[in-house]
């Protein structure tokens, strides 16, 4: 069937009044969470600064707010710079079924375009977020094979379509224009997994900036009459054909479209590392609670899924990561941190912690294996088996770690996470400042115009 037209119709037709209550609240919570995570990145992720510098040097209309400084820049520049922040500390929301981060590109794109529209309301912004996240998740759910097997890193590639959908929603594009925007986004967004073998690469951190910008550029060009091509998703040389051997389930795209918004089923992160590390962190914390002492450990065996093999390879690199973002993508490092310290926080990945002798001595005792019987979407299953020096063994398997829909963060926990992230901003915020922003964001649906939100974000700098 014509999935491209079906999704485009969905984007063009959806208005706030059609959103179920859970989708509205999820959009607000995701906006709060995304802002906090991006705020933290301004003070912790050096790789993002060149994107902000580039944005400030851009000429043109000063519409959209940069989250590191409060400076206003053109929408496309804001999407790139703020989008680069979205994944930089790897703390943003996830959709476990689709195995991606739907809002990492959607929210920077929606914010960027809404900043250029004087009449945009809070309801418009939330609708754009809900629709954009829904598109990303449905495309991810539809995959039957893993593009990573052929060297493609697809989460931000799909994110570009969500960014295009969010921008198109804000701009009130027609169905035909949305199809064009999807095709134009596809023309700009590709990411090879080659960066995974380069510990010094910045791409892992900033990747969603490119996706967010691609979506905004695509929607603006489509609005102004640029036509791309038909069937960008299902065509004989469409996205699924090129990156997934044509193996996709159209029912996942069409089922309950307009009724069930997948953005309402995201999980929020308790720990600032790749979601694939979560089963291992939680297993290590349980082992610690059961009395396993790091000093008494002789060996640790990690059992991962095919998708999370990337968090173990190359293993020597993962045992001794050279950068914060590589450590966040390391099952050995995060497991050791949890077992030794009983927590994994933003400070866990500080430069000095990467050389912590206690952590590194424990990662040296680790080995891993991949359970090939698990589907690539079974990423959130992991086992940590410890052999003590006296020969005793302990093992914990985690299948649905904290942060999932089945075991979610509470709103109170989410607020506390936001306040903590704000304290890591390049210009650290006080708790009252962070509370004021949180209250504005969680009531954004009542804003007839978004200027109070932008002023709130600007004054916080």
N, C-alpha and C positions, 0 to 999 in steps of 0.2 A: 504494500500500500504506500501511499504518498506521505511518509512520515514528516517530511520537511514542511509540507503545506499544513498538516494537522498541527504540528507544533507552532507554526507561524500564526495560524488562526487562534490558537490558545493564547499566545502572547498578545496579539492585537486586540482580542475581545475581552480579556480579563480586566475587571475593575475591582476596586476595593470592596464594594458591596457584595461581590461574589466570593470573597475569601472566607473560608471557615475560620471560626474563632481561633483554633489552634495554629493555623497558618499565620494569622496576624500576630499572635503573641510570640511565635517562634521567630518571625521577622524582626520584632523588637529586640528579643533576647540575642539573636544573632548579630544585630547591629551593635548592641552594647558590647558583646564579646569581641567582635571584630575591632571595634575602636580601641578597646583595652589592649588587645594583642598588638595592634599597630602602634599605639603609644609606647609600649614597652620596647618595640623594635627601634624606635627613634633613638633610644639611649644605649641599646645593646648591639645593634647590627651595623657595623661599620660599612658593610657592602652596600647599604641602602643610601648612604649620604651622596654618592655621585648622582643618583637618580633625582634626589631633591635639588641638588645644585643645578642639574640640567633643567629641571622644571622652572626654577627661579630665574634662570637665564633666558627662558622662552619669551618671545614677544607675543603680543596678542591680548585678547580680553582677559581680565583678571576676575574670573568667575568662581573658581573652585578652590577650596581650602586645602593647603598642605598641612598634614597632621603633625609634622615636626616643628613647624614655625608659625602656623596661622596665616602665612602669606597666601594670597590668592593668585592663582595662575590659570592659564587656559585649561579647559576640561580634559583634553587629551593628555596634557602634561601631568595633571593631578592624578589621573587614572594610572599612569605609569609609575609615578613616584609613590603614591599611597599603596598601589598594588604591590610594589616591591617590598613594602613593609608587612604585607598581609601574612606571609608564610615565613618570614625571616627568623622568627623565634619558634616556629613550629608549634603554635599554641592555639590555632584556630579550629573552628568546628569541623566535624567530619560526618559523612554519611557512610555508615559501616557496610550497608548492603551494596552501595555503588562503589565503595572503596575509593573515595576522593574527598576533597575539601570544596564543597560547592560554593561557599560564600567568599573564598579568598580572592576571586576575581570579580564576583557579582557585586559585592558591596562597594569596593572602590569605584567600579564603573557607575553604579547607580548614584553614588554620592557626587561623582564628578559631573555627570549630566544634570542632576537636579540642581547643582550650584549655578548652572547657566540659565535656568528657567525661572524667571521671576515669579510666575504663578504656581510653581510646584508646591504641593502640600505634603504634610506628613503621610497622609494616606497614599499619595502617589508614590512616595519613596518606599513605603512598606509593600505596596503592590509590586513594584519593580523588583524588590528583593525576593518576594515570594515566588514570582514568576521565573526570575532568573535561576534561583536555586532549584526550582522544580525541573527546569529544562536540563540543567547539568546532571542532576541525579537520575532522571529518566534515561538519559543517554548512557550514563555509566551502568545503570541496572540492565540495560539492553545488551551489553556486551556478553558474548558467549565465550570469547577467547581473550587472552591478555595481550594487548599490543606490545607490552614490554618484552615478550618472547622474541619479537623481531626488532627490538632495539628502540621502540618508541616509548616516551614517557608521557602517557596520555592524560593524567589529571588536569594539568593546565591547558592542554589542547582542548579538552571538553569545556574547561572553564571559560575559554574565549567565547563559546556559544552562549553560555549563561550570561556573560558580560554583555554580549550583543543583545540578548533577550531583555536584560534589565534596562539597557540604554534605550532599546526600541520601545519598551513599555513607558518609560519616562517621556519619550518624544511622541508618543501616540502614533506610531507608524502603522500603516495598513498591513494587511496580511501579505501582500505582494512585496512590500518594502522589507518586511521581516525576513522573508525568504532570501531576498537580496542581501540583507545584513548577515544572515547565517553564512552565505557563500563568500561574502567579503571577509568575514572573520576567519573562515577556513583558509582563505588565501594568504593570511598573515601569520597563522599560528601553527607552529610545529616545534617539537622538542625531542631530540634524540637522547637516549639514556647514557650516552657517552660520558656525560658529566659525572656519573656515579663512580667512574674509575679515577677521577682526578680530585684528590683530597683538597686541593687549593681552589677548586672551582667555586665561584659565587652563585652560579645558576640555581643550585638547589634552593638557596635562600630567596632569591629575588624573582623567580620564574613567573609568579602570578602578575607581576607588573606588566609584562609583555602581553599576557592574556587580557588583562583589564583594558589596556590601551587599544588592543586590537578590536575588542568589542565596541568600544566607544567610537573609534574611527569608522568601523563598519556601519554602525547605526547612523552616524552623521552623514556619511556618504550616501547611504541608501535613502535617507530623508531628502537629500538634494538631487536624487534622480539617477544615481549610479546603479546599474543593474549588474548583478553577478552572474549566477547560473542557476538553473532549476535543479532540484533534487540533490542538494549538497550533502544530505545524510545517506539516502538509500540508493542513489544513482549508481550506474555501473562503474563510475570512477569517483563516487562520493566518499565520504569520510569512512564509513564502515567497510567499504570495499578496499580502500587503500590501506587502512591501518588495522583491520580486524578480519581480513579475508572474507568479507561479506557476512560474517557470522554474528548476527544480532537478532534479538527477539523483539519484533515490532509491538507485541502485546504489552511489553514493559513501558513502551512509549505511550501507547494509547489508553491503557487501562485506567479508568476513573479519572481521566484527564479533565481538569476543571473542578473536580470534586475532592480529590486527594492531592494535596500539595506536599511533595516529598521533603521540602525544606522544614516541614513540621516534625520530621523524624531524624533530624541531625542530633549528634551527640556533642557535648562540650567537653573540652579537655581539662583534666585535673593536673596533668604534668606536661611541661613544655618540650615534648619530644614526639617523634613520629608515632602515629596511632598504632602502627605495627609493633612498637616496643611495649605497648601497654600490658599484654598478657604476661610478659616477662617481668615487668616492674611489679605488677600485682602479685605474681607468684613469688618473687623475691621478698616482698613485704610480708606475705603470709609465712614464708619460711623463717623470716626474722622473728615474727611473732611466736612461732612455734619453738623458738630457742636455738635456731641454727646460728652459730657464731662464725663470722668470716675468718677469724683467726684459726679455726679448727677445720677449715675446708681444704680437702685434698684435690678434688676435681669437681667441675660443674659441667653438665651436659645440657645443651640447649636444643630443643626440638622445635623447628619453625615450619611454616607453610611455604609453598613454592613462591608466593608473592613476597614474603618477608625474607627470602634468601638474600635480597639486595641489602638487607640490614645486617647481614653477616659477611658479606663479600666486598672486597677481598678481606679475609679474616684478620690478617695481621694488621691491616689498616684500621679495622673496626675494634681491635683489641687496644690500639693506641691511637685514637683519632687526633688529628692535628688541629682541627678547628671546631668551634662550637657547633656549627651546623652538621658537621660530620659526626660529632658525638651524639647529637640528637637522632641521627640515623644509624645508631650503633646499638644493637641488642646487647653485646657484651658490656659496653660501657654503662648503659642505663641500668642493666641488671646489677652490676657491681655497685653502682651508686646507691640503688635502693637497698641492697643487702647490707651495705656498710653504714650508711647514714640514716636509713629509715625514711628518706624522702627524696623526691626529685623536683627541684624548683629551678627558677631562672638562674640562681647563683650556682647551681650544679655545673653549669656549662661555662663559667667564667674561665678565662685563660689559665689562671693558676691551678684550677681544678683539673685541667686536662693532663697535668703532670703530677697529680696526686699519687704518691708511691703506693698507698694502700689500695687505691682503685686499680692501678696498673698491675700490681702483683696478683690481684684476684682475676683480672681478665686473662692473665697468662695461664691460669688454671682451667680455662674454659675450652670446650670443643663444641661443635654443633653438628646436627644432621637435619636434613629436610625430609619431612613426611610427604612423599609424592602422592599419597592417596588423597590428600586434601585438595579441593578445588582452589583456584587462585583467589576466589572471593572469600575463602575461609581464612583470611589474613589474621583475624583476631582470635587465633587459637595458638597457644604456646605452652611448652612444658619446660620447667627448670628442675633438673635432677641433681642433687648434691651428694657427693660421696665425702664423708668425714674422714679425718686422719685415722680414726679408730676403726674404719671400715663400715660404719653405719651409713645408711642412705635415707634421704628424704626427697620426695618428689611432689610437685604441685603442678597441675594443669589448669589453665584458665581459658575459658571459651568466650565469655562475654564480659570483658573487663569494665570497670567503672567508667562512666561517661557515655555508655551505650544507652539506647532508648529504654532497655530493660533495667538499667542501673544508673539513672541519670543524676547529674548534679542538681542540687536544689537551687532555687532562685537566690537564696541567701548566699550559698557557696559561689554562685556566679557573680554576685555583686562583690563579694570579698576578693575574688580573682581580679575583677576589674579594678578595684581600689589598689591592689598590689601592683598590677601592671602599670597603673598611672604613676606610681612612685619611681618607676624605672624610665620615665620619659626623659628626653634630653634636657628638658627643663622640669625637674620633678614637681609633681602636683601634690598639694596637700590633700588630706582626706576630705575636707569640706568641698574643695574644688572638684574632686572626683565624684563626690556624692551629688553635687549640683548637675554635673554632666549626665550621670546615670539617671537621675530623676527626669531630666529633659528627654533623654533617649527613650526611656520606658513609657513616656507619655507623648511620644512624637505623633501619634495618630491624631491628636487633637490640635495640631498646628495647622492653621490655614495656609501659612507660608513658612518656609524653612529657615528664614533669616535668623530667628531666635536660636536655632540649632547651630548655625554657622558662627554666630556671635559667641555662643557658649564655648565652642571649640576654639575659637580665636583668642578669647580672653584667658583661656587656660594656659596659653603659651607664655 
